[in-house]
């Protein structure tokens, strides 16, 4: 349901500049083919249409990706958003 706020999890692909968000705390639904080294959990946060995201991505695309596939993956961390997730 795209209008509600749910717990989401931010992952990083090992030491790569590749990130994902899922509602699955284990990240088990995020394809391993995208990250052969394994997804590492970085942070838990509340995800909703107007909620802040701890990444340089607006909540809308994440919510759409999760609604369609169960996860959202992107590459690159914007230089204007310096705070990368702690691991």
LOKEGU-889615 format. One record per residue (C-alpha): x, z, y; residue in one letter. Coordinates in steps of 0.2 Angstrom, whole numbers, plus 5000, padded with zeros to 4 digits. Layout:
BEGIN
XZYa...
This chain:
BEGIN
500050005000x500949945016x500050065028x500550225020x502250325022x503150345005x504850415000x506150274999x507950274994x509450175002x510750114990x512450024992x513249914980x514850004975x516149964989x515249804995x514349775011x512749755001x511249865002x509549894995x507950004997x506750054983x505450184980x506350214963x507550354965x508650284951x508750114958x508350054941x507149914947x508549834958x509349694949x511049724942x511449544944x511549564963x512749714960x513749714944x514749864950x513149974951x512050034965x512450204972x511150314980x511550344998x510050425006x508250475004x507050435018x505250415023x504750235024x503150175034x502750035046x503250145061x504550255053x506450245058x507550165044x509250235042x509950055042x509949915054x508449835046x506649855053x505349935041x504249775040x505449665030x505849815018x503949855016x503649665012x505049655000x504549814991x502749754990x503249584983x504749634971x504849824971x506449824981x507349744996x509149684997x510149635011x512049605015x512949665031x512849815042x512549765060x514049815071x512749885084x512250015071x513850105067x513150245056x513350185038x512650285024x513750425017x514050414999x
